[in-house]
Amino acid sequence: MKYALAVEYDGRAFHGWQIQKDLPTVQAALEAALGQMAGEAIQVHAAGRTDAGVHGARQIVHFETTVNRPLTAWVRGINSFLPDAVAVLWAKPVSEVFHARFSAFSRHYRYLLLSHPVRPALWSGRMGWTFYELDFEAMQAAARHLLGQHDFTSFRAAECQAKSPVKTMTQVQLQKEGNLFICDFSADAFLHHMVRNIMGALLHVGKGHESPEWMADLILARDRTSAPPTFMPDGLYLAGVSYPPEFALDSEPVLRHGLI
């Protein structure tokens, strides 16, 4: 049997999604819990990898097993073996052709950014922070240049393993609630550190260091060294993954007003 799971996690507790030797990761925790539940070794495949400190609001994974368990067991049973910082939201049997990564046609990320003279305590590690006062309208204007198909090399980490830097950004939406900036991004796929690098560039514009039109120049430069440093992971959430309707997965992003 092949199953899909939706998983949420607090990235502060892990060194990213992917298994690393002698380091706690989301994948390692999930595979260990699944193994205890099934009584056999199980490997999971995810819609995308997240870095250390990045959170998952709705990460989609799939796994295969010879064990037959009710769906409630693949949720509550697995959760009983997982650390507090990660939980399975739902489980569903899927067809043999489904693949959590390769069947997806869109990924959705949200970045929460606080612009305030004092760093947050209650939301420490769960939202980005800058003490600068930001020009929201300038950031909105800059973000519009990201829409469409582009070569995003200027926002690509050196260790990125993607075959092509060309991606299609289908949504960029910035909202502001008081001092909180809510930045939503949707694309067919994302490069390593792409959203964090975009946030670094948007902050550069918001601080008044560059005009909104500079974002278009940065895209055309196709040069990572022309862009500002990678911004902190704290406020970044993998919010959801979209699949064709034939898989009937409840996988769209659940983006509540203001917060994840």
ChimeraX attribute file (.defattr): number of C-alpha atoms within 10 A of each C-alpha:
attribute: neighborCount
match mode: 1-to-1
recipient: residues
	/A:1	12
	/A:2	16
	/A:3	21
	/A:4	24
	/A:5	25
	/A:6	24
	/A:7	21
	/A:8	21
	/A:9	23
	/A:10	20
	/A:11	26
	/A:12	17
	/A:13	18
	/A:14	23
	/A:15	18
	/A:16	21
	/A:17	25
	/A:18	20
	/A:19	15
	/A:20	12
	/A:21	8
	/A:22	6
	/A:23	11
	/A:24	16
	/A:25	20
	/A:26	28
	/A:27	21
	/A:28	19
	/A:29	19
	/A:30	24
	/A:31	19
	/A:32	19
	/A:33	22
	/A:34	25
	/A:35	17
	/A:36	15
	/A:37	20
	/A:38	19
	/A:39	11
	/A:40	13
	/A:41	13
	/A:42	18
	/A:43	16
	/A:44	18
	/A:45	18
	/A:46	22
	/A:47	23
	/A:48	19
	/A:49	18
	/A:50	23
	/A:51	17
	/A:52	18
	/A:53	22
	/A:54	27
	/A:55	31
	/A:56	25
	/A:57	23
	/A:58	26
	/A:59	27
	/A:60	31
	/A:61	20
	/A:62	22
	/A:63	20
	/A:64	16
	/A:65	17
	/A:66	10
	/A:67	10
	/A:68	10
	/A:69	12
	/A:70	10
	/A:71	14
	/A:72	12
	/A:73	15
	/A:74	23
	/A:75	20
	/A:76	16
	/A:77	19
	/A:78	21
	/A:79	19
	/A:80	13
	/A:81	17
	/A:82	19
	/A:83	14
	/A:84	11
	/A:85	15
	/A:86	21
	/A:87	20
	/A:88	21
	/A:89	17
	/A:90	17
	/A:91	23
	/A:92	19
	/A:93	17
	/A:94	19
	/A:95	12
	/A:96	10
	/A:97	9
	/A:98	18
	/A:99	21
	/A:100	22
	/A:101	18
	/A:102	13
	/A:103	15
	/A:104	18
	/A:105	13
	/A:106	20
	/A:107	24
	/A:108	25
	/A:109	24
	/A:110	26
	/A:111	26
	/A:112	21
	/A:113	22
	/A:114	25
	/A:115	18
	/A:116	16
	/A:117	12
	/A:118	10
	/A:119	14
	/A:120	15
	/A:121	8
	/A:122	8
	/A:123	13
	/A:124	13
	/A:125	20
	/A:126	23
	/A:127	23
	/A:128	23
	/A:129	24
	/A:130	14
	/A:131	11
	/A:132	13
	/A:133	15
	/A:134	21
	/A:135	14
	/A:136	18
	/A:137	14
	/A:138	19
	/A:139	23
	/A:140	19
	/A:141	17
	/A:142	21
	/A:143	25
	/A:144	17
	/A:145	19
	/A:146	20
	/A:147	16
	/A:148	13
	/A:149	13
	/A:150	16
	/A:151	16
	/A:152	25
	/A:153	23
	/A:154	22
	/A:155	31
	/A:156	25
	/A:157	16
	/A:158	10
	/A:159	9
	/A:160	14
	/A:161	11
	/A:162	12
	/A:163	7
	/A:164	11
	/A:165	20
	/A:166	15
	/A:167	18
	/A:168	19
	/A:169	21
	/A:170	16
	/A:171	16
	/A:172	20
	/A:173	13
	/A:174	19
	/A:175	15
	/A:176	14
	/A:177	10
	/A:178	9
	/A:179	13
	/A:180	18
	/A:181	21
	/A:182	21
	/A:183	22
	/A:184	20
	/A:185	22
	/A:186	22
	/A:187	20
	/A:188	16
	/A:189	22
	/A:190	24
	/A:191	21
	/A:192	20
	/A:193	20
	/A:194	19
	/A:195	23
	/A:196	22
	/A:197	23
	/A:198	23
	/A:199	25
	/A:200	19
	/A:201	28
	/A:202	25
	/A:203	24
	/A:204	21
	/A:205	26
	/A:206	22
	/A:207	17
	/A:208	15
	/A:209	11
	/A:210	16
	/A:211	15
	/A:212	23
	/A:213	15
	/A:214	16
	/A:215	24
	/A:216	14
	/A:217	12
	/A:218	19
	/A:219	20
	/A:220	14
	/A:221	16
	/A:222	18
	/A:223	14
	/A:224	18
	/A:225	11
	/A:226	13
	/A:227	19
	/A:228	17
	/A:229	16
	/A:230	18
	/A:231	19
	/A:232	17
	/A:233	23
	/A:234	24
	/A:235	24
	/A:236	30
	/A:237	28
	/A:238	26
	/A:239	25
	/A:240	24
	/A:241	29
	/A:242	21
	/A:243	21
	/A:244	11
	/A:245	8
	/A:246	8
	/A:247	14
	/A:248	10
	/A:249	20
	/A:250	18
	/A:251	16
	/A:252	15
	/A:253	19
	/A:254	13
	/A:255	15
	/A:256	7
	/A:257	9
	/A:258	13
	/A:259	11
	/A:260	16
